[in-house]
C-alpha cells in the first residue's frame, strides 16, 4: 500500500468502545456495525459540516447515548450467511443482494476518488463539504491533500508538494480578509445569534475560496448501499486508471467482507468479477486508442463561455406525449401525433396539470 494516511490516535478506552461499532480502527476505510439505523444515518448526516472523522464524531457526540447492548445480537447470522451463499452465489439470484445494506466510511479521499466512488449513483452518499469547513490546517503535518502514488519518489513529487503549498497557503491567507469582506457586506442582524451569524459568514467564505482547492483535496465520504451496489462499485474501482482508486477498492473490499462476505464472493472469481473488471479496463483503453485515431490532427476550437450544443424542436411535444401516456390507453406514436396537433395553449394546459401546484 503506497497511499499515505493520517492515523488517528485513540486511547485504550476509546478503542474498546469503537471496536464494538467499527470494523477498522486504524485505516481510512471501515464499516459501521451493531448500531441502530437512525444512529448510522445521523453520523453520516454530520459528515458535511464537521472536520472530524466519523469515529471521533461518534466518541464525542454519540457514544454515551448508544446503549451497551444495542445491536450486538448475532443470533441467526451464520444461518443467514449460508442462505445467501446458496441463493446468491450458487443460484445467481442478484436481487437478493439488494436486501442487505452496509454503512461504509471512506475517509481522506481525493476529489478524484470521491467522484469515482459516487459515479454509479447506485447508493446513498454524503460527502464532507468544502463549503462549511476550513481546509488550511495540517493534520499529521501535511495538507488535506493526496499525493498521487504514481509520482511518489519522482521529481514530480516535490513539484506537486510545492503546488499544494501555494494553493493552501493562498487559501489560508485569504480567509480572514474574505470573512471581513462578507461581514462588511452582510452586517449582523440584531435578531441573529452570534453562532448563526458566524456560521453564515464562514459558509460564504468557504464557498468562495474553495475554488482554490486542488482536485487532490481530501474529503470524507459516507456510503450506504446494498451488496449489489458495492459489488459494482468495487469492480469499477478495480478497473480505474489511477493507483489511489484501485488501492482504495482493496481497502473497501476488505472491510465489506467483514460484514457481507456472501455478497462479494464473485469479485475474485476469474470468470465473473475478474473478467468484468478486465472488460471495463480493456474497453476504456480501446476507446482511448480509437479516439486518438479518430481525432488525430483535430485541434480544440475556441468557444463562448456557454454554447448550445443541441436542441430538440419537438422537445415540448415529446414531454406532453409522455405525460399523457400514463393517463391513456394510446400508443406512443399516436400520442405524439395528438400532441403535434395541439395548440401551444393546449400543450401548456397538459404541462400545468402534469407539474401540479408545487409548493416548497
C-alpha angles and dihedrals in degrees: 000000000000099000116106120222136178107248114219118228119226130178119241089256091051092048090052090055095042094048089068093059110025128059093214131030100182110038131067096246123065141142128235116237139172093024130119113256091243091057093049090049092049092049092053091044088061092054095087096058108037135070089211124105114244093250092055090044090053092052094047101042113014114025097084092050096050111090116239093239098041112137097342096122111120098180111140098008095117091047091048091051091054091049092051090047091058100040099037107031104027099033096033096227100159094184092074088066088066090067099064120067135183134196106225127185119209109187135184092022122158118239089254090055093047090054090049091051093050098038097100094053088208094125143039114272134187119183132196104257124232086204097070107037139047121251103195099094124099114227109193089007095292136096118260091263137106121236108217109249088223092071100038109122094016132102088258092066095070091044090050092049089051089052090052090050091053094046098047094037090055090047092052095043092054097045100086096041089049092050089051090050092054093044088056093044094046109031117199114271112226089234093058119091118231094248092050092048094047090048092051094050091046091051092051090048095048091045091055098044099042089086086075092059113102125231088256090067109126125235140175118242127196117203131189113185145145123256089256093055092047091051091054091046093053093047090052094046092049090057095049119120094226120086093216092058095046093048090050090053089062092049090051093047092050093053096043091051087063091063110020106021095151092062094054104047093104093058092082098035109116098224094038122034097009091049091049093051091049090050091054093047095046093045092052092050093047092050090051090052092046091049091050091055096041094048098039109141094007111127127200113264125216117262138188117256089259122028128182102229099181141359130193109210089196094051094111092047092052093049091050091049091049091049090052094047098078092047097050144050095230127116123251095252092049092050090050090055091049092049091049090054094053124099119244089256093052092051089048089054091055092048092048090051091047094049094042128191101320116199125172 
